[in-house]
């Protein structure tokens, strides 16, 4: 039964424009980073082209592989939380926007399979985006000829990027529950924006490692110096957030009345 539900969810994406839109949004990020790197490395030519108007904001930025991986981690971490919000809101919230929730919930299928299948689709969708854009980012970095490349640095940088992307996904089930609870796509997006703001606020306190939305900023050094590894407590919090969000989504689908 789960296989049938999962197959149906993938079929819904067959002609969906949302998949290509998310790929376009994420794929443009390495190109933006490359532009910043080029401006730092070629300030004279950038000034001639009128691209040095943000000189103050580029202070301290170095055109190196180390800095390049840092910015990629920022994109897949903080940017990933926002992009995953749109993905989850689309998968769960559109059932109510398209008025198909009443049909889905009336099928002779255990409702928890719908939640699990949609999260599985989101995981595959997100993984595909990560792989494609990481390959693109590595190609862009090599074309730029950034200094400081080594196999060890690349392995550590890619591992950091993947960790940030994984953390972003572990927060996704909470967004799914908000989408199902609110029966739409607006509330989960608003919720994530508020949580990102709170994550930045709590990141400046001693509670950063215990607040789920502060963990990515803590990892990449947005609110303090970057950490080499996360405290064990942060992994417990992330796992608990994932389980709680998944459970809440399943219970919401199973027991909540559909007033559509």
Helices and strands as residue ranges (DSSP letters): H 2-12, H 17-41, H 43-48, G 56-58, H 65-74, I 75-79, H 80-88, I 89-93, H 94-97, H 101-105, H 112-144, H 151-170, H 172-182, H 186-202, G 208-210, G 212-214, H 215-220, H 232-255
